[in-house]
Amino acid sequence: MAKTESIEIRCEHCQKWFPSPIFIGDSESFDTSVLFGNTAQCRHCQKMTGCDKNNFRARFEGGGFLGVDT
């Protein structure tokens, strides 16, 4: 179980990365979480964007996760 260092979202509109308002404490919790139907406001373009594992970038101690659509 690796501690989470950061989680970022890639905006579906402007394609820029910004810090996620959803934070998960460790890699095991992240792996087992179901993130679906969440939205967040992009800090760059101010539009609401999806906030799920498809456009997440997470860094953990010793590794990371990159969503399939990023």
N, C-alpha and C positions, 0 to 999 in steps of 0.2 A: 504494500500500500504506500504509494508515493504522494507526498504533499503537493498540492496544487500551487504553482507559482503565478500563473496568470491564465485568464480565459478572455479571448477576444472574439468579436463577431465581425464578419465581412458583410457590409451593407449590400443588399440586393439591388440597390439603385445606383449608388456612386462607386461601389466596389472598394471602398476604403475600410480599413480595419479600425475598430474602436473597442475600448474595454467593455466587457459584458456586465450588465446589471445582475446577472445570475452568476453566483459563485458557488462552486462545489469544492469541498475541503480536500478531497484526495482522489487518486486515480480509480480506486475501486468504486467509490460512490459515483464517479462520473461514468464509469463503464456500465453500471447497472441502472443509471437514471434514464427516464423516458422524458425527453424534451421535445414536445410537439405542440404547435399552436401558440407558442410564445412570440411576443413582439417586443421590440425596443426601438427607441428613437435614436437615429444616427446622429452623432455629434457633428458630422461634417455637412450633410445635406438637410438635416432636420426631418427627414421622412421616416415613417414607421417601416421597420424591416423585420423579416422573420428572424427568430432567435432560437435556433435548434441545432442539433449536431451536424446538419448538412453544411452550415456556414460558420462553424466554430473552429477556433484554433486554441488549443489548450496546451500549456507547458507544465510539466510535472517534474519533480526531482528525478533526474535520470531518464527523461523521455518526454514524449508529447503525443498529441492527437491532432490531425488535420482532417476536417470534414470533407466528404466526397465531392461537394460542389464548389469548394473553394479553389 
